[in-house]
Amino acid sequence: MANTKSRKASGKLSKVLRAFNPRSFRGGMALFALVFAFTGGGYMLYRSFAASLPPSNLRNGVSFWVTATDGYYGSMSCVTVSAQTAYGPVVRCSQTRNWSEGRVGFYSPLTNKFSPDTGWMKESKNGAWPWGTCKNMGYYFIGVDVYDTAYGGVLFGQIYRYANNRWEIKWANMSSITRNCSTTGNWSKALPFK
């Protein structure tokens, strides 16, 4: 009885070995497909993990003092990534006043000027983390500061994706309550800043 079971097991094993015999054309193709599936699947798994989090030189913060286009001189907080635009590199930043309010806009390293695109807003007491994943999109988000708006606390920043063999960013805002994001503009090539 035991002899019959071992013959059945070795018969199944020999069928599998014959199916993947590299000396025959069919076996060679089957072996190639199996190896390709394992290596290709592993690579795709690696790429999906590696592309979900931008490298550290694209997700750190930097602070410095600069003059805005309206003449106000104040402290700036920026993410260390700029978008490659038709006007050169542009960085999403916030400028603070009296350490209790701020405004958001864009800083140009070429002109060394900050152009605000919001008015002065109160800093939110809702200490939300300025980074994370957008619940409604799945993209990684990094913001500069949280400000109180009519919709609650809002983080102003950008979302990231890996596409076209490079990191790209898009301007975005994230609700500190729902962690959902809304975006504006087009995807731009991400460049390290400072």
Secondary structure as the mmCIF struct_conf table of DSSP 4:
data_model
#
loop_
_struct_conf.conf_type_id
_struct_conf.id
_struct_conf.beg_label_comp_id
_struct_conf.beg_label_asym_id
_struct_conf.beg_label_seq_id
_struct_conf.end_label_comp_id
_struct_conf.end_label_asym_id
_struct_conf.end_label_seq_id
HELX_RH_AL_P HELX_RH_AL_P1 ALA A 2 ALA A 19
TURN_TY1_P TURN_TY1_P1 PHE A 20 PHE A 20
TURN_TY1_P TURN_TY1_P2 PRO A 22 ARG A 23
BEND BEND1 SER A 24 SER A 24
HELX_RH_AL_P HELX_RH_AL_P2 PHE A 25 ALA A 50
TURN_TY1_P TURN_TY1_P3 ALA A 51 SER A 52
BEND BEND2 LEU A 53 LEU A 53
HELX_RH_3T_P HELX_RH_3T_P1 SER A 56 LEU A 58
BEND BEND3 ARG A 59 ARG A 59
STRN STRN1 GLY A 61 THR A 67
STRN STRN2 ALA A 68 ALA A 68
TURN_TY1_P TURN_TY1_P4 THR A 69 ASP A 70
BEND BEND4 GLY A 71 GLY A 71
STRN STRN3 TYR A 73 VAL A 79
BEND BEND5 THR A 80 THR A 80
STRN STRN4 VAL A 81 THR A 85
TURN_TY1_P TURN_TY1_P5 ALA A 86 TYR A 87
STRN STRN5 GLY A 88 ARG A 97
TURN_TY1_P TURN_TY1_P6 ASN A 98 SER A 100
STRN STRN6 GLU A 101 SER A 108
TURN_TY1_P TURN_TY1_P7 PRO A 109 ASN A 112
STRN STRN7 LYS A 113 PRO A 116
BEND BEND6 THR A 118 THR A 118
STRN STRN8 MET A 121 LYS A 122
STRN STRN9 GLU A 123 GLU A 123
HELX_LH_PP_P HELX_LH_PP_P1 SER A 124 SER A 124
BEND BEND7 LYS A 125 ASN A 126
BEND BEND8 PRO A 130 PRO A 130
STRN STRN10 TRP A 131 THR A 133
TURN_TY1_P TURN_TY1_P8 LYS A 135 MET A 137
STRN STRN11 TYR A 140 THR A 149
TURN_TY1_P TURN_TY1_P9 ALA A 150 TYR A 151
STRN STRN12 GLY A 152 ALA A 163
TURN_TY1_P TURN_TY1_P10 ASN A 164 ASN A 165
STRN STRN13 ARG A 166 SER A 175
TURN_TY1_P TURN_TY1_P11 SER A 176 THR A 178
STRN STRN14 CYS A 181 THR A 183
BEND BEND9 GLY A 185 GLY A 185
STRN STRN15 SER A 188 PRO A 192
#
